[in-house]
Amino acid sequence: MGIQNNAARAEQWFNTGFRAHHQGNLEEAARLYRKVLKVYPSHAETLYLLGTALSQTRQFVEAEKCLRKSLKGNPLKPETLNNLGLTLKEQGKAGEAIPLYRKAIELSPDYADAHSNLGGALEYLGNLDEAEPELRLALKLNPALPDAHFILGQVLRGRDKFEEASKCFLRGLELKPDFATAHTDLGVIYKMWGRYDEAISCFERALALDPDSYIANLDIGATFEETGRFDDALAAYDRAIAQNSDDLTARWNKALLYLKQGNLALGWEAYELRFTVWKSYRRFSFPEWDGAPLDGKRVLVYAEQGVGDELYFASCFADLIRIAGHCVIECDPRLEPLIARSFPAATVVGSPRSRIDWTERFSPFDVQVSAGSLPKFMRPTLDSFPTRPGYLVPAPDQVEYWKAKLSGIGSGLKVGICWRSGLTRGERHKEYSQLTQWGNIFSAPGVDFVNLQYGECADELKEAMEKFGIAIHVPEIDLKDELDESAALIRALDLVIAPATATESLAGAVGTETWLISSHQKPWAALGTEGIPGLPNTRVFPQPTAGDWDTLLALIGEALAEKAARNEKPVEYLPLPPGCEIAVNASPDDFFRYVLKEQEGWFNPEYRFIQDLAGTAMVELGCGIGVNAIPAATKGARVFAFTETAAETGLILKSRERNGLENRLTVSIAEPEFSLDEAMDRQGLDGIDLLILSTGYAHPGTLDRAGAFFSFNSPLVMFGVGESATFRNALSASGFSLYRFVPGLQLLAPFAPELLDAFSLNLFACREDRAALLERQGHLVRNPSSLDAFPGIEQPLWQALLANRPYASDHLEAWSQAREKDWEVYWMALNLYALSGSGAAAERFAALQAAVTTLNALVQESATLPRLLSFCRMLSDLGMREAAVHLLNHVCALIETSGGPAATEPFIALDASREQERPGERINEWIVTMALETRERLRAHSTYFTGAESLQVLKRVADSGFASEDAKRRIALIEKGLGNFS
């Protein structure tokens, strides 16, 4: 009877434990399974379930015992084999887990979890080629396995298939959104692509789920570092260090960050951490130099790291030799002749790192010092770096040999090129471009190119030469091993263009002018400066936008063309509202320079309006030198600017740096077939409020390549008019409504083709959701309507308006008494105009339209000069500039033939800038000059186009004494001959 009771209770415990297990109550389930095993110690299923529960609670040692014991009772249960494999892998025994997974699959070929876990174990051991098919099969069997998606993403990332890897992580997170590690893995890819905002969001989500994640803190710190948020980076590294004091990566990152900031005291001290990270650096037992005097001392300087590092640290050798008794310098055998020639007072030994017995010839050494530790003593401040180019001396005869040799390949500038390191796997690949991307560099005229790329590169050279139709001369030396000969060749060149490689280091060390191609971050050796301290002939070219090699290489191509032509263009900075400066070519006939000096802004009437509408994010295609982008970023918008030429890009980048907008303004070159969808994938164009398209991009093809962009974004679109009918139709067919700008009200109103003004530069378009938002903000009128009622003439609206305008206030009493023919209608029009100055956008627009309609009818029957002046202003405010110019021509002709104006009635000044002037009794003269000056301003967007023709009129205005500051600037510019007046 007792046995039966035990059996019954055991069954009850099993069933209750099983339910608890499935409900996630693992501790209760394990307790009940143990009670069952007291009755049935070898019950295979209970052992399997207990082992699984223990593994799930990370009690892996006990879990392993249970699962192994379960297999003795039932060796053919695939689930037990699979779970034992998982338990072993969690203990770091992935190699033991693999045969268990394979056995489970043999027993159950469609067992998706086993395939997934086998793939995970293979990935853990670095066997990516075998892991990938297992994971793909697992997902074919069960597409809803989040872990399989995550591990496949890791495999693909390890094979540099980043696009596909990101999709795996995203799909996995759809299935399991609370997996912190997957958020981190996805963030790493976004970081590598330069999509820093999205990367930071991923890391923040990971940290919200797992605040103690060492890896997430490390990665968010690295991302902050790359975006220049150094304080945030240091804080993240400190959190990582607190979470895992044994791993030294975060400490090492801090050391390099200190150096990158130019904090040499902390940086060089922290740089010593490398001896802890890489213990093999210290190979000798001599006392370490601590900075004490070295008079009469024998000093061993031992080599470390790679050839490029040895070359960099060699800049300290001369300083050490001057203060020591005698120095013995260890170096890579390939560098021995070059370093020995450069430092004849020292003994130089080229030796493999594996050999240390050579020191017996020189012992005893008083002290030893690593080459990488010398800057700590010799370069404590930026002022301590040498300013003379070149500290290594190639063989003079060989330099002359190579000069003669190179003179035979052409008469152009001799430029050596190197485009990558020998290691380009993983995240390192983002540090290097492909040679087939160098088209803008190879197109520079007057240049002879010489290959300096070491290693196997014949296929890359052939492909580039065939693609671009150029010659790249290949010297008959081993550029990897014959470094002394390479140094002589490089010294004979005019210029070297290369990324951070041994070639670039060698070029800087021998004093050849060097252009260092850098990814988005400047190298730590820049030490917070624009160049490389100690290498005055090295100029750093960082990517303007992370991951964008094409733009950077185009900039270098532009600079190379200028250098070859000896025509480097000077730059000037001009003020631009709101409180920023913009870089322009200092050339006297530069169009941008002329207009910005003339108008202290840009000539399109929407210029200030769009600064307010840029919102939090703006994209501009065909941004020129940045007359829209720089102010918008200055006001706080995140701006993605796409230029059309390298020259424009160079200028806008200078403006970005000048105004400290590196974190708010992204700059890239856009090709004519530019795709907003591709740009969104690369740069994460999300939440865009304003999209500006220059005329060259206002065509249906832009919409065709922006389907995904517009599915994520609903911006206001401003586009250049040009030949825009086809584009307007395409926009309308895509659900956009069209609007035009009303300059006097600073708002948008519906557009109709018959309203297209000859002076219109831009139109606007948006979908209903954006239109509704802009209308609520008072920037747009969706459905114009008529006024419910016109104001009566007894209301002193126009009087109140003009009372605050000095030009009119002196005459207000007389004008209020004037009663010219149809004065009632005129006063009605003025009252309507006054109404347009305040209130809701729709009411203001309706009032201005009514004022124009009323005055238009009046001047047909009863025109006076004041009425014509007011009508010109109203037309201009309504955006009918062409009609205003025609009317002003009539007004100016009337003034000339009538012997002068008579201000017998109230009128609205022709331009807002004149409203605060006070001509007093000379108001009639003032009207003449105002009419002439305003006509000159309205009839052309700039005197750059009218020049001498405008000068005569503007001088007449100046002679009156009533010229505006704007007119004075125009006169000065024309007289200096700054415009293109042909």
Phi, psi and omega in degrees: 000320179297321179296318179296319179298317178300317180297318180295316180295321179298319178296320179295316179299319181299310183296318179294318177298320180297318179295317179299321179300312182290338177273000178088005178272078190290322181295317179295319179299315181297320179300316182288323177299321179296323178295322177298317184291340175291332177273317181234082188299336184249020183291108190300317183293319179293319176299320178298314183290321178295315178300320179295314179298318179295321177296321180294334177261015173065028173263070196289325183295312179291324178299316180300318180299315181296316184291322178295319179294324177297321181294331177295325179278330181214083185287355185249018179270111184301322183296323179293316177301316181296313184290327174295321176300316178300318181295320178292318180299321180294340177266010181081018182249052184298325180298324178285334182286327188302311179297331177293316177298317182297321179294319178299319180292323178299321179284328182220085187301334181263020182280095187298318181299321181293318176299317180298314182290326174298315177300321179294320179293319178295320178296319180301324181272001178086009180268076188288326182297322179279330183292319188301310181296327178297318181290321178295323177293320178301318182285334174292321179287325181211093183295350184262024177269101183298319182298324178295320176298315182297313183292321176299322176300319178294321178298313182293322177297321178293340178258017178063026175260072193287323181298312181292324179298317181298323179294323177297315180297318181296318179294319178298322180288334173297323181277330184216077188292348184260020180270100187300318183299323180293323175299319179296314181299318178294319178299324179299319179293315178301319178299316181296326179282352183084011178269072193293321181300317179291323178299313181298320178299318178298313182294323179295321177295319178299319182287331175295325179279326183218082185301338183265016182288112178298314184296317181297319177294322178297315183288322178291327175297316179296325179290316175302320181297316182293334181263010176081008178270070191294321180296318177296323179296315180298321179296319179294319178297321179296321177296319179297319180297320179295329183277333182209087184286345182280326179280128189263002184300315182296321178296319180294319177300321178298319180301312181292328178292319175303316180294319180299327178283347185087012177274081190290325182299310179287324186295309182293325178295314180292334180297337178295345179300340183300335179289337176276322180291314181240086186297339183287350180297323181271114185242354185240159186256009182286158179299142179280138176289133181249014180097359179293160180305145185245017181304125178072005183270144172267123188242130172264123173254111184257150187278157176206164177060208187265181182299318180300320178293318178301318180296320181295313183287343179297344179294345180268350188299316183299322180294320180291318182300324182294332186253355183257162174293303176206140181247135170248119187251121174273143177207171172299136182307330181292339183262352188305309183297322182293315182287323178297318179294325184283331183229071186295341180282350180254163171262127184246130182236118174270118186213143172298150182296336183286348182255131174232357184290342181298337182294341181298334181290341187242350184299156000272147171267139177287318179213161172234155176210137176287144177304323181287347177268350182298321179301331178302325182263325188263343184229059182288338179223166178296329180292343183275358178278142179293148180253354179273129182290138173085123175231357173248144189245105175292164179296118184304318181298321181288327175298314180295323178300314182289328175298316179294319180298316183289331180296339181277352182266354179154174183260004185276180174298132182268111187239121175271142183232141173216138189236355180199167171273178174280345180245114183230017183279161174059218184292343178295337185295336181287349179279352188226146176265171172266145180298331179289355175268000188269022184303320181293330176286315182291342180277354180295125181285156175074031182230136172250123186263140181234130181285130173238007181287123180271165180082190181286114181214009184301318181294322179294319178296317181298316181298317181292318181295321178290321182292319187255356178065039182235168176254134172239114187280133185249110180291148184271061175221161177274102187290345179270322187254330181268070188286331178292319177291322177298322179298320179294316177301312183296322179294335181278349181277160175277331187200147172236132176244120186198154170281184181290099181216176175299327179297313179297318179297319180294319180298314179296322183292327180270358173092008177284141177302131188228133173252110184272114177279120184238148171291191190304325177274142169287151180295155181299332181293349174292337174053041176079008180251180179279336181244213176237106179307135183091346178233073187296341180271005180259127178247131183266129175246092178276154175300131176291330177226132183306130177085353185264087179286325186300316180294315180299314182293329175294320177298317179295320177300319178296315180295323180293318178298318178296319181294317181296326180272359184052047186223053179287125189275129177288156183240143177235148179250128181243144179291148182212130177297144005259091174074033176236178177232148182232139181276134176226159171295134182281006179298136183301331183257018179290129185296311182299317180299316182299308185295318181293324175291322183291315191247358182050041182166200180248160191273348180286135186298339181279000191308306182281331180300315185287339176297325178284334184268355180298335176060222181269341183207138184219143174239135177229122176260126184077054189275001181061226180267002173104027182295335173266319188292316183296311178298320181298317178294323178299325180278001172111358180284151170273116189245130173250106185254131179240119182265175178251339182224160177292326180298316177297318182299316180301320181290315182293330176292323176295320178295320179301314181292319182301322184261004178064044185252021185303327183268358180240347185234118177255133185234130177215158173270132179253131175280163179303327179267032183303141180243119175296328179296316179294321178296324179295320178296319183284319191244356177069053181285095184226146180069033183282127180267327185222131175240120179250126179242119174292169185306322183294341180251000181273071178216162185302331180301326178297319177292322181299329182258026183224023182300310180293322179303312183282347174282336178261340185230147174228071186274166162284134181250124171253128183225146179295140186294296180045222174266071195265003185302316180297318180293320178299318179295320179295320177297314180300320180292340180264011176091014178264142170261147185258144181221157174239161182271135176251097192296323183292336180254351182053053177209172181253142178228156182306143181258142170228144184307325182291347179269359182293116183272145180300335181267359181295132178257327186220154169234172183231155177209147174198164175274173189300321183295318178291320179299317180298319179296314181295326178293319178298328180277355179084016182260353190208147174244118180276314186232087181299145177221167179280159175294143177295324180205144177275147177290142178286157183287345178286344177282126185277053185287312181292328178297317179296323179297311186282341180298334181265011181241109189306325182300332185259336191298327180292340186247005189297320181296315180294319181293328180290340179266346185291143181221067175291167180305136179058034181298330181298318180294320181296315179297324177300315179298318179294321177296321177297318178298318178298322178298329183290353183276348181207166180105189179292153185302316182297320180291320179297316180295317179298321180295318180293317177300317180296322178297316180295315180299315181296313183288328177299315179295322183294312186290344174293328184256325188214082183266133169233164181299314178302321180293322178293322177298313179299320181295319177302315181296317181294320177299316180297316179298327182281353180091015180259064187294322180300314178295322179297320179295316178301317181293321178295323175302317179296317180299314181296320176296320179297319179298316183295323186272338185267356180084006176127159183277166174225114183275071184268353180225162175295154176205160178266127179305146185293340183214140182301330182292344181264356189290336182265008177277157182228089180284343179061230183291343181268027185299328180293318176296320180298322179298318181300309182294323179297317181296316181295315182293317181295321178298318179296323181288323184277331188282348175211149181292339179197151174288357171304328183269339185249333171046241186300330179299322180280335187300317182299316180293315183292328177293322176299320177298316181296323181297335181286341184087002182249016181292138176284166176298326177300314180296320180297319178297318180297318179299313182298318181294317180296317182294332177281356180069033184278348184262169176264095191256023181288000000 
